[in-house]
Amino acid sequence: MGVTKKIKVLIVDDSAVIRQILTEIISAHDDMEVVGTAADPYIARDKIKQLVPDVITLDVEMPRMDGITFLKNLMRLRPMPVIMISTLTEAGADITFEALQIGAFDYLPKPKENLGKGLVDYEREIVGKIRAAAGANLQRLEMNSLRAKSDIVARPPKIASYVPKKGVIIAIGASTGGTEAIKEVLMGLPANCPPVVVTQHIPPQFSTSYALRMDNCCAMTVHEASSDQKLLPGNVYIAPGDRHLLIKKTSAGLMTQLDDGERVNRHRPSVEVMFDSITNLGYRKTVAVLLTGMGADGAQALLRMKELGCHTIIQDEATSVVWGMPGVAHSLGAYNEIKPLESIAGRLLQLTNGS
């Protein structure tokens, strides 16, 4: 039998403690190895040429050159999957979203020396992301990078013939690669679009910043969801980090509900929880979309939505950063349509147009 090729990882971080923690976690797995570490981007640049890593973990804040500047140079000269190691703060969130826009694969919080019981979860997360990064759609990441350079904020034109059907809602789920994919879909929707509910796997410190970023670039009004918000046309409701977003039916209409229940598919918020809350209402007037992401969260629930009579769409493999969640949905036959990312907003308008 041939020897399985190990995933070569380069750790770039100015903290010796962080480099050691990450090295120990990664080295404990047979399918990956730390081929080198670097205390700053200048050392990293030389080690990339010398060691040719498959995946890089990159600290955001470093001496001599910050992580964002280094990432821009890297994606321009030698694109490769990069996992940002970020501080879970509002400032850290803004920098991390900028990194994802530039072409970073994903992000992780900085490990703490006293992780204790949390070490198992952190190890599972980083190892899973390294494996996914090694098989990432690099072409898609490069496309994100090219778009970031163009720095264009596009707003959808007013569509004279578009009159949204009454009572229709749009539900979107995503994970890895999803922050940019959701942005592309939302930017293609006009201000009078039916209400949109979104679950993106995201930490609690990041969801407020993400909702604000989306609100600034979209024609619709984007909220970080809170409980008991009525679903209104022209509004987007994004699940807050670490809370499930559900939809409930009241005498006043459909409303949001937040829940602190157990993680589902290891996630809170979970796409499955949001999708199933709609299915449990028997609400067929829903268009559900499953975008790029690691794992399988939402795939089984999408099948239940399709069986109920909702219209279901999955993102195609070619435009997904990771074809995990939509790929599983594809294998289950949980979709009515499979679409490239660039076509999804337009298709949503066709499906929800009542004019």
TITIMAR-863520 format. One record per residue (C-alpha): residue in one letter; x negated, y negated, z. Coordinates in nm, 2 decimals. Example, Ala and Ser with C-alpha at 12.3 -4.5 7.8 and 13.67 -1.06 7.14 Angstrom:
% TITIMAR-863520
ATOM   residu        u        v        w
ATOM        A    -1.23     0.45     0.78
ATOM        S    -1.37     0.11     0.71
END
This chain:
% TITIMAR-863520
ATOM   residu        u        v        w
ATOM        M     0.00     0.00     0.00
ATOM        G    -0.12    -0.35    -0.08
ATOM        V    -0.19    -0.60     0.19
ATOM        T     0.08    -0.86     0.23
ATOM        K    -0.06    -1.21     0.16
ATOM        K    -0.04    -1.42     0.47
ATOM        I     0.10    -1.77     0.47
ATOM        K    -0.19    -2.01     0.51
ATOM        V    -0.10    -2.30     0.75
ATOM        L    -0.30    -2.62     0.81
ATOM        I    -0.22    -2.81     1.13
ATOM        V    -0.27    -3.19     1.11
ATOM        D    -0.23    -3.36     1.45
ATOM        D    -0.45    -3.59     1.66
ATOM        S    -0.36    -3.41     1.98
ATOM        A    -0.59    -3.12     2.07
ATOM        V    -0.32    -2.98     2.30
ATOM        I    -0.05    -2.98     2.02
ATOM        R    -0.30    -2.82     1.78
ATOM        Q    -0.37    -2.55     2.03
ATOM        I     0.00    -2.48     2.11
ATOM        L     0.09    -2.46     1.74
ATOM        T    -0.21    -2.24     1.66
ATOM        E    -0.12    -2.00     1.93
ATOM        I     0.25    -1.98     1.82
ATOM        I     0.16    -1.93     1.45
ATOM        S    -0.13    -1.69     1.50
ATOM        A     0.10    -1.45     1.70
ATOM        H     0.28    -1.36     1.37
ATOM        D     0.13    -1.11     1.13
ATOM        D     0.26    -1.28     0.81
ATOM        M     0.09    -1.62     0.87
ATOM        E    -0.24    -1.76     0.98
ATOM        V    -0.38    -2.10     1.08
ATOM        V    -0.66    -2.15     0.83
ATOM        G    -0.76    -2.48     0.98
ATOM        T    -0.67    -2.78     1.19
ATOM        A    -0.74    -3.15     1.14
ATOM        A    -0.73    -3.44     1.38
ATOM        D    -0.65    -3.70     1.12
ATOM        P    -0.55    -3.73     0.75
ATOM        Y    -0.90    -3.79     0.62
ATOM        I    -1.02    -3.46     0.77
ATOM        A    -0.70    -3.30     0.64
ATOM        R    -0.76    -3.42     0.29
ATOM        D    -1.10    -3.24     0.28
ATOM        K    -0.96    -2.93     0.44
ATOM        I    -0.67    -2.91     0.19
ATOM        K    -0.93    -2.90    -0.10
ATOM        Q    -1.14    -2.65     0.09
ATOM        L    -0.87    -2.42     0.24
ATOM        V    -0.58    -2.45    -0.01
ATOM        P    -0.30    -2.40     0.25
ATOM        D     0.05    -2.29     0.16
ATOM        V     0.22    -2.51     0.43
ATOM        I     0.11    -2.81     0.63
ATOM        T     0.24    -2.93     0.97
ATOM        L     0.19    -3.30     0.99
ATOM        D     0.21    -3.53     1.29
ATOM        V     0.38    -3.86     1.22
ATOM        E     0.17    -4.09     1.44
ATOM        M    -0.21    -4.05     1.39
ATOM        P    -0.52    -4.27     1.39
ATOM        R    -0.69    -4.41     1.08
ATOM        M    -0.39    -4.33     0.86
ATOM        D    -0.03    -4.26     0.96
ATOM        G     0.16    -3.95     0.86
ATOM        I     0.39    -4.13     0.62
ATOM        T     0.11    -4.29     0.42
ATOM        F    -0.07    -3.95     0.40
ATOM        L     0.25    -3.78     0.29
ATOM        K     0.31    -4.03     0.01
ATOM        N    -0.05    -3.97    -0.12
ATOM        L    -0.01    -3.59    -0.08
ATOM        M     0.32    -3.57    -0.27
ATOM        R     0.17    -3.79    -0.55
ATOM        L    -0.16    -3.60    -0.59
ATOM        R    -0.10    -3.25    -0.46
ATOM        P     0.27    -3.17    -0.37
ATOM        M     0.31    -2.89    -0.12
ATOM        P     0.56    -2.80     0.16
ATOM        V     0.51    -3.02     0.46
ATOM        I     0.68    -2.98     0.80
ATOM        M     0.68    -3.31     1.00
ATOM        I     0.61    -3.29     1.37
ATOM        S     0.82    -3.57     1.51
ATOM        T     0.90    -3.74     1.84
ATOM        L     1.27    -3.70     1.92
ATOM        T     1.34    -4.07     1.95
ATOM        E     1.54    -4.32     1.75
ATOM        A     1.21    -4.46     1.60
ATOM        G     1.10    -4.10     1.54
ATOM        A     1.43    -4.04     1.36
ATOM        D     1.38    -4.33     1.12
ATOM        I     1.03    -4.22     1.03
ATOM        T     1.14    -3.86     0.99
ATOM        F     1.42    -3.95     0.75
ATOM        E     1.17    -4.16     0.55
ATOM        A     0.94    -3.85     0.53
ATOM        L     1.23    -3.63     0.41
ATOM        Q     1.31    -3.89     0.14
ATOM        I     0.95    -3.89     0.03
ATOM        G     0.95    -3.51    -0.01
ATOM        A     0.88    -3.35     0.33
ATOM        F     1.03    -3.00     0.35
ATOM        D     1.16    -3.03     0.71
ATOM        Y     1.08    -3.15     1.06
ATOM        L     1.03    -3.02     1.41
ATOM        P     1.01    -3.19     1.75
ATOM        K     0.67    -3.21     1.91
ATOM        P     0.61    -2.90     2.13
ATOM        K     0.58    -2.97     2.50
ATOM        E     0.32    -2.81     2.73
ATOM        N     0.59    -2.70     2.97
ATOM        L     0.83    -2.55     2.73
ATOM        G     0.89    -2.25     2.96
ATOM        K     1.22    -2.07     2.85
ATOM        G     1.24    -2.30     2.55
ATOM        L     0.92    -2.16     2.40
ATOM        V     1.10    -1.86     2.25
ATOM        D     1.35    -2.09     2.07
ATOM        Y     1.08    -2.33     1.96
ATOM        E     0.87    -2.04     1.83
ATOM        R     1.16    -1.89     1.64
ATOM        E     1.23    -2.23     1.49
ATOM        I     0.88    -2.31     1.37
ATOM        V     0.81    -1.96     1.24
ATOM        G     1.14    -1.96     1.05
ATOM        K     1.06    -2.30     0.90
ATOM        I     0.71    -2.21     0.80
ATOM        R     0.84    -1.89     0.62
ATOM        A     1.11    -2.10     0.45
ATOM        A     0.86    -2.37     0.36
ATOM        A     0.63    -2.12     0.19
ATOM        G     0.91    -2.02    -0.04
ATOM        A     1.06    -2.37    -0.08
ATOM        N     1.17    -2.52    -0.41
ATOM        L     0.87    -2.74    -0.46
ATOM        Q     1.01    -2.89    -0.77
ATOM        R     1.31    -3.02    -0.57
ATOM        L     1.08    -3.17    -0.31
ATOM        E     0.89    -3.35    -0.58
ATOM        M     1.21    -3.48    -0.72
ATOM        N     1.29    -3.63    -0.38
ATOM        S     0.95    -3.79    -0.38
ATOM        L     1.00    -3.94    -0.73
ATOM        R     1.34    -4.08    -0.63
ATOM        A     1.19    -4.24    -0.31
ATOM        K     0.93    -4.42    -0.53
ATOM        S     1.20    -4.57    -0.75
ATOM        D     1.36    -4.72    -0.43
ATOM        I     1.70    -4.75    -0.60
ATOM        V     2.01    -4.79    -0.39
ATOM        A     2.29    -4.68    -0.62
ATOM        R     2.65    -4.74    -0.54
ATOM        P     2.93    -4.57    -0.73
ATOM        P     3.12    -4.78    -0.97
ATOM        K     3.49    -4.86    -0.90
ATOM        I     3.69    -4.60    -1.08
ATOM        A     4.01    -4.76    -1.21
ATOM        S     4.18    -4.44    -1.29
ATOM        Y     4.09    -4.27    -0.96
ATOM        V     4.38    -4.24    -0.71
ATOM        P     4.30    -3.99    -0.44
ATOM        K     4.56    -3.72    -0.37
ATOM        K     4.73    -3.78    -0.04
ATOM        G     4.64    -3.55     0.25
ATOM        V     4.33    -3.41     0.08
ATOM        I     4.00    -3.38     0.29
ATOM        I     3.65    -3.29     0.19
ATOM        A     3.43    -3.08     0.42
ATOM        I     3.05    -3.05     0.37
ATOM        G     2.80    -2.83     0.55
ATOM        A     2.42    -2.83     0.51
ATOM        S     2.09    -2.76     0.68
ATOM        T     1.73    -2.77     0.55
ATOM        G     1.71    -3.02     0.27
ATOM        G     2.06    -3.13     0.36
ATOM        T     2.00    -3.49     0.47
ATOM        E     1.89    -3.59     0.12
ATOM        A     2.15    -3.36    -0.05
ATOM        I     2.44    -3.51     0.16
ATOM        K     2.31    -3.86     0.08
ATOM        E     2.32    -3.78    -0.30
ATOM        V     2.68    -3.66    -0.27
ATOM        L     2.81    -3.94    -0.05
ATOM        M     2.65    -4.21    -0.27
ATOM        G     2.85    -4.07    -0.56
ATOM        L     3.18    -4.12    -0.39
ATOM        P     3.39    -4.44    -0.41
ATOM        A     3.52    -4.65    -0.12
ATOM        N     3.87    -4.51    -0.16
ATOM        C     3.77    -4.14    -0.16
ATOM        P     3.96    -3.90     0.07
ATOM        P     3.81    -3.85     0.42
ATOM        V     3.49    -3.65     0.44
ATOM        V     3.38    -3.44     0.74
ATOM        V     3.01    -3.33     0.75
ATOM        T     2.81    -3.09     0.96
ATOM        Q     2.44    -3.11     0.91
ATOM        H     2.20    -2.92     1.15
ATOM        I     2.04    -3.21     1.33
ATOM        P     1.90    -3.29     1.68
ATOM        P     2.11    -3.52     1.91
ATOM        Q     1.85    -3.80     1.90
ATOM        F     1.87    -3.81     1.51
ATOM        S     2.24    -3.81     1.42
ATOM        T     2.31    -4.17     1.52
ATOM        S     2.03    -4.29     1.30
ATOM        Y     2.13    -4.07     1.02
ATOM        A     2.49    -4.19     1.02
ATOM        L     2.37    -4.55     1.01
ATOM        R     2.13    -4.48     0.72
ATOM        M     2.42    -4.32     0.53
ATOM        D     2.65    -4.61     0.61
ATOM        N     2.40    -4.85     0.47
ATOM        C     2.37    -4.68     0.13
ATOM        C     2.72    -4.55     0.07
ATOM        A     3.04    -4.72    -0.05
ATOM        M     3.24    -4.52     0.21
ATOM        T     3.22    -4.61     0.58
ATOM        V     3.01    -4.35     0.76
ATOM        H     3.05    -4.27     1.13
ATOM        E     2.87    -4.05     1.38
ATOM        A     3.19    -3.86     1.47
ATOM        S     3.35    -3.91     1.82
ATOM        S     3.66    -3.73     1.95
ATOM        D     4.01    -3.84     1.84
ATOM        Q     3.92    -4.03     1.53
ATOM        K     4.20    -4.01     1.27
ATOM        L     4.07    -3.89     0.93
ATOM        L     4.13    -4.18     0.70
ATOM        P     4.05    -4.23     0.33
ATOM        G     3.72    -4.42     0.27
ATOM        N     3.56    -4.27     0.58
ATOM        V     3.29    -4.01     0.65
ATOM        Y     3.26    -3.84     0.99
ATOM        I     2.92    -3.67     1.06
ATOM        A     2.89    -3.42     1.35
ATOM        P     2.67    -3.56     1.63
ATOM        G     2.36    -3.36     1.72
ATOM        D     2.42    -3.08     1.97
ATOM        R     2.81    -3.10     1.95
ATOM        H     3.04    -2.90     1.73
ATOM        L     3.28    -3.10     1.50
ATOM        L     3.63    -2.96     1.46
ATOM        I     3.94    -3.08     1.30
ATOM        K     4.27    -3.08     1.48
ATOM        K     4.63    -3.15     1.37
ATOM        T     4.83    -3.40     1.57
ATOM        S     5.16    -3.59     1.53
ATOM        A     4.95    -3.88     1.41
ATOM        G     4.77    -3.67     1.14
ATOM        L     4.44    -3.49     1.12
ATOM        M     4.18    -3.59     1.38
ATOM        T     3.83    -3.52     1.49
ATOM        Q     3.75    -3.31     1.80
ATOM        L     3.40    -3.26     1.95
ATOM        D     3.32    -2.95     2.14
ATOM        D     3.02    -2.84     2.36
ATOM        G     3.08    -2.47     2.32
ATOM        E     2.82    -2.20     2.26
ATOM        R     2.59    -2.22     1.97
ATOM        V     2.72    -2.04     1.66
ATOM        N     2.46    -1.88     1.43
ATOM        R     2.21    -2.04     1.66
ATOM        H     2.34    -2.39     1.58
ATOM        R     2.53    -2.66     1.75
ATOM        P     2.67    -2.83     1.55
ATOM        S     2.77    -2.53     1.34
ATOM        V     2.91    -2.54     0.98
ATOM        E     3.11    -2.23     1.06
ATOM        V     3.28    -2.39     1.35
ATOM        M     3.39    -2.69     1.14
ATOM        F     3.50    -2.48     0.85
ATOM        D     3.69    -2.24     1.07
ATOM        S     3.87    -2.52     1.25
ATOM        I     4.02    -2.62     0.91
ATOM        T     4.11    -2.26     0.82
ATOM        N     4.27    -2.21     1.16
ATOM        L     4.50    -2.50     1.08
ATOM        G     4.60    -2.33     0.76
ATOM        Y     4.50    -2.66     0.58
ATOM        R     4.47    -2.56     0.21
ATOM        K     4.43    -2.92     0.09
ATOM        T     4.06    -2.91     0.16
ATOM        V     3.76    -2.90    -0.08
ATOM        A     3.47    -2.74     0.10
ATOM        V     3.11    -2.77    -0.01
ATOM        L     2.81    -2.57     0.12
ATOM        L     2.47    -2.73     0.04
ATOM        T     2.11    -2.64     0.07
ATOM        G     1.99    -2.48     0.40
ATOM        M     1.81    -2.20     0.58
ATOM        G     2.00    -1.90     0.72
ATOM        A     2.37    -1.82     0.67
ATOM        D     2.57    -2.07     0.88
ATOM        G     2.90    -2.15     0.71
ATOM        A     2.89    -1.88     0.45
ATOM        Q     3.14    -1.64     0.60
ATOM        A     3.36    -1.93     0.70
ATOM        L     3.35    -2.06     0.34
ATOM        L     3.48    -1.72     0.23
ATOM        R     3.77    -1.75     0.48
ATOM        M     3.85    -2.10     0.34
ATOM        K     3.85    -1.96    -0.02
ATOM        E     4.08    -1.68     0.09
ATOM        L     4.31    -1.94     0.25
ATOM        G     4.34    -2.12    -0.08
ATOM        C     4.09    -2.41    -0.03
ATOM        H     3.87    -2.50    -0.33
ATOM        T     3.51    -2.40    -0.24
ATOM        I     3.18    -2.52    -0.41
ATOM        I     2.82    -2.41    -0.34
ATOM        Q     2.51    -2.58    -0.45
ATOM        D     2.31    -2.39    -0.71
ATOM        E     1.96    -2.24    -0.64
ATOM        A     1.78    -2.46    -0.89
ATOM        T     1.87    -2.78    -0.70
ATOM        S     1.85    -2.65    -0.35
ATOM        V     1.54    -2.70    -0.13
ATOM        V     1.63    -2.36     0.03
ATOM        W     1.90    -2.14    -0.11
ATOM        G     1.98    -1.97     0.22
ATOM        M     2.33    -2.07     0.32
ATOM        P     2.47    -2.12    -0.03
ATOM        G     2.28    -1.81    -0.15
ATOM        V     2.46    -1.60     0.12
ATOM        A     2.79    -1.76     0.02
ATOM        H     2.71    -1.66    -0.34
ATOM        S     2.65    -1.30    -0.24
ATOM        L     2.98    -1.29    -0.05
ATOM        G     3.17    -1.44    -0.35
ATOM        A     3.28    -1.72    -0.12
ATOM        Y     3.29    -1.99    -0.39
ATOM        N     3.52    -2.11    -0.67
ATOM        E     3.24    -2.30    -0.83
ATOM        I     2.86    -2.32    -0.82
ATOM        K     2.72    -2.66    -0.92
ATOM        P     2.39    -2.85    -0.94
ATOM        L     2.36    -3.12    -0.67
ATOM        E     2.39    -3.40    -0.93
ATOM        S     2.73    -3.28    -1.04
ATOM        I     2.90    -3.22    -0.70
ATOM        A     3.02    -3.58    -0.64
ATOM        G     3.17    -3.61    -0.98
ATOM        R     3.35    -3.27    -0.94
ATOM        L     3.48    -3.38    -0.60
ATOM        L     3.64    -3.68    -0.77
ATOM        Q     3.80    -3.47    -1.04
ATOM        L     3.94    -3.23    -0.78
ATOM        T     4.08    -3.50    -0.55
ATOM        N     4.21    -3.73    -0.82
ATOM        G     4.59    -3.76    -0.82
ATOM        S     4.63    -4.02    -1.09
END
